[in-house]
Amino acid sequence: MPSSTALSLRSYGPDASRHAHDHVQVVLPLAGGMHLEVGGRGAALDLAHGAFIAPGTAHAQAAPQPNCFLILDCGVDDIGAAACERLAGQPWLGVSPSLRHLLDYLHLRRQGSALPAALARHCVPLLLRQLAPDAPIAARLHRLLERVEAAPGAAWPVERMAAELHVSASRLHALFKRELDTTPQAWLAELRLRHVMDALAATDVPVATLALDGGWADQTTLTRAMRRATGYTPAAFRRARRAMQ
């Protein structure tokens, strides 16, 4: 993850002084809502709406009810000048279904008021691609990530990923380290877990089927992975998400 880029959780109070900063800030809802004023324009942020704050733009917020927001701080280069100009002109962001799934996943994986560092590193490029699909994050690696994300349950050993990029396995590890600050195996494991968790929440497909389709050897392997990551078994996670909905 670039040194200028940070992902954090934040809760807001009833009022705050107007301020500005020299970097891009993206405000995305995890729970609750608030009123946000950006550059003299105000809107209500809720689970379906976020906001883009361009560098140097004065903003203030008011949140009388409990809330939790995901804050992405990054540079203009992380999104691209053209995308920043477009987003600054219309700072209110609609939360797409795919982005909502990602935000719900992050909310469930938080540890108190913070996100695990490895999870934040994994999700920054996913958020950047949601905001600006054309932003440069090493074009050939970006294309590989899209192919893997389209079929996360397929066999994706390091050798296959490297062959897709026409690089060596060591070069692939270096690309993942430089662009995502993780390894290919760790990135793939996090992606598979997120997809299975989405399926557990949205479908009644048996856990054993989801495990095999998601790339695990069996249901027991999936259960161990989910328990380590979330503290839930797949069945308990499904019940918890249904209760939330």
C-alpha atoms as one frame of an Amber mdcrd trajectory, in Angstrom:
protein
   0.000   0.000   0.000   1.433   3.410  -0.893   2.736   5.356   2.077   0.274
   8.171   1.308  -2.693   5.812   1.485  -4.448   4.844   4.711  -7.666   3.046
   5.569  -9.260   3.621   8.967 -12.521   3.535  10.911 -14.024   6.680  12.382
 -17.108   7.663  14.358 -18.382  11.255  14.404 -20.094  13.361  17.046 -22.888
  15.946  16.907 -20.722  18.676  15.402 -17.176  19.401  14.257 -15.285  22.461
  13.117 -14.883  23.115   9.408 -11.505  21.965   8.133  -9.605  20.911   5.021
  -6.577  18.765   4.227  -4.086  18.404   1.394  -5.029  14.860   0.401  -8.055
  13.033  -0.993 -10.501  11.669   1.557 -13.301   9.230   0.807 -16.010   8.742
   3.455 -17.962   5.477   3.227 -20.740   4.328   5.592 -20.468   1.160   7.661
 -23.231   1.868  10.188 -25.507   4.796  10.981 -25.343   8.098   9.151 -24.525
  11.795   9.369 -24.909  15.118   7.618 -21.810  16.209   5.697 -21.094  19.561
   4.086 -18.442  19.589   1.368 -17.432  22.815  -0.310 -20.637  24.543   0.740
 -22.908  21.701  -0.387 -24.636  19.483   2.153 -26.090  15.980   2.006 -27.055
  13.121   4.287 -24.740  10.119   4.276 -26.312   6.741   4.996 -25.715   3.124
   4.060 -26.385   3.945   0.401 -24.362   7.158   0.115 -20.755   8.166   0.740
 -18.685  11.216  -0.119 -15.517  12.256  -1.950 -13.549  15.182  -0.522 -10.948
  16.709  -2.835  -7.686  18.178  -1.485  -8.156  21.636  -0.043 -11.955  21.405
   0.109 -13.452  22.675   3.368 -15.909  20.280   4.988 -17.750  19.683   8.263
 -20.071  17.008   9.601 -22.766  16.486  12.210 -23.818  13.056  13.479 -26.234
  13.023  16.433 -26.710   9.230  16.260 -24.147   6.390  16.712 -22.230   5.785
  13.503 -19.161   4.199  11.975 -17.499   5.213   8.702 -14.669   3.811   6.633
 -12.188   6.562   5.769  -9.834   6.233   2.809  -7.050   8.839   2.793  -4.978
   8.831  -0.372  -3.196  10.998  -2.914  -4.503  12.288  -6.226  -2.104   9.932
  -8.025  -3.707   6.915  -6.333  -7.011   7.643  -8.078  -5.817   9.612 -11.099
  -6.218  13.314 -11.868  -9.134  12.786 -14.268 -11.094  10.677 -11.773 -10.414
  13.192  -8.983 -11.717  16.032 -11.133 -14.845  14.055 -11.989 -15.517  13.048
  -8.375 -14.843  16.548  -7.026 -17.553  17.906  -9.324 -20.112  15.519  -7.810
 -18.817  14.567  -4.356 -21.758  12.374  -3.300 -21.039   8.712  -3.996 -23.703
   6.091  -4.543 -22.790   2.807  -2.847 -23.091   0.034  -5.434 -24.109  -3.507
  -4.394 -20.534  -4.762  -4.820 -19.155  -1.881  -2.745 -21.860  -2.483  -0.108
 -20.772  -6.121   0.175 -17.172  -5.020   0.668 -18.144  -2.448   3.311 -20.287
  -4.977   5.198 -17.386  -7.407   5.133 -15.021  -4.797   6.566 -17.542  -3.907
   9.263 -17.730  -7.531  10.359 -13.956  -7.963  10.297 -13.130  -4.855  12.317
 -11.375  -5.280  15.658 -13.028  -2.751  17.923 -12.433   0.644  16.361  -9.686
  -0.521  13.996  -9.170  -2.745  10.972  -6.541  -5.497  10.910  -3.537  -4.105
   9.033  -3.405  -6.985   6.550  -7.092  -6.580   5.757  -6.662  -2.838   5.167
  -3.762  -3.490   2.777  -5.853  -6.037   0.880  -8.904  -3.790   0.533  -7.273
  -0.484  -0.456  -6.771  -1.510  -4.116 -10.319  -2.924  -4.225 -11.709   0.423
  -3.041  -9.533   2.393  -5.443 -10.762   0.311  -8.356 -14.371   0.879  -7.268
 -13.790   4.643  -7.247 -11.661   4.879 -10.371 -11.551   1.714 -12.493  -8.960
   3.275 -14.815  -6.522   4.318 -12.084  -3.018   2.968 -12.751  -1.988   0.290
 -10.236   0.422  -1.644 -12.453  -1.768  -2.422 -15.466  -0.801  -6.034 -15.981
  -1.236  -6.924 -12.319  -4.599  -5.143 -12.369  -5.757  -7.364 -15.242  -4.674
 -10.478 -13.336  -6.549  -9.362 -10.225  -9.716  -8.928 -12.282  -9.401 -12.442
 -13.738  -8.887 -13.988 -10.317 -11.741 -11.970  -8.794 -14.048 -13.247 -11.567
 -13.300 -16.878 -10.600 -11.823 -16.956  -7.086 -12.672 -20.623  -6.552 -10.607
 -21.776  -9.513  -7.110 -23.183  -9.070  -4.774 -20.186  -8.791  -1.351 -21.456
  -7.716   1.479 -18.949  -7.824   2.849 -20.649 -10.933  -0.388 -20.028 -12.847
  -0.594 -16.384 -11.766   3.008 -15.853 -12.804   2.387 -17.515 -16.173  -0.642
 -15.269 -16.766   1.650 -12.256 -16.370   4.581 -13.873 -18.214   6.852 -13.349
 -15.211   8.682 -15.599 -12.774   7.205 -16.585  -9.429   9.732 -14.364  -7.641
   8.786 -11.421  -9.875   5.102 -12.032  -9.109   5.811 -11.912  -5.373   7.724
  -8.654  -5.876   4.778  -7.123  -7.789   2.289  -8.117  -5.077   4.605  -6.786
  -2.376   5.146  -3.475  -4.174   1.552  -2.830  -5.249  -0.492  -4.542  -2.502
   2.007  -5.106   0.324   0.977  -8.746   0.587   1.692 -12.120  -1.017  -0.300
 -13.768  -3.835  -1.430 -16.565  -1.502  -2.578 -14.199   1.271  -4.426 -11.967
  -1.213  -6.196 -14.976  -2.752  -7.165 -16.401   0.643  -8.710 -13.070   1.695
 -10.579 -12.772  -1.620 -12.000 -16.301  -1.359 -13.121 -15.749   2.198 -14.922
 -12.538   1.280 -16.749 -14.221  -1.608 -17.867 -17.126   0.568 -19.054 -14.750
   3.278 -21.101 -12.826   0.696 -22.635 -16.110  -0.488 -23.408 -17.211   3.069
 -25.257 -13.954   3.663 -27.150 -13.868   0.371 -27.944 -17.513  -0.432 -29.007
 -20.812   1.126 -26.352 -22.831  -0.745 -25.021 -25.557   1.574 -21.772 -24.752
   3.321 -20.064 -27.840   1.884 -20.903 -26.696  -1.651 -19.657 -23.166  -0.977
 -16.428 -24.592   0.408 -15.693 -26.663  -2.685 -16.797 -23.947  -5.115 -14.762
 -21.377  -3.200 -11.471 -23.239  -3.525 -11.269 -25.057  -0.168 -10.549 -28.763
   0.049 -13.649 -29.397   2.178 -16.081 -27.826   4.623 -13.754 -28.405   7.580
 -10.986 -26.382   5.941 -13.376 -23.514   5.264 -14.673 -23.639   8.845 -11.138
 -23.358  10.247 -10.352 -20.422   7.951 -13.532 -18.553   8.892 -13.097 -19.197
  12.595  -9.538 -17.832  12.460 -10.603 -14.744  10.508 -13.938 -13.853  12.108
 -14.491 -16.015  15.174 -17.593 -17.488  13.477 -18.247 -20.852  11.889 -19.923
 -20.566   8.455 -23.318 -21.548   9.909 -23.013 -19.068  12.793 -21.918 -16.320
  10.401 -24.932 -16.979   8.178 -27.284 -16.749  11.171 -25.622 -13.524  12.378
 -25.912 -11.870   8.968 -29.545 -12.902   8.597 -30.259 -11.400  12.017 -28.568
  -8.136  10.964 -30.630  -7.983   7.785
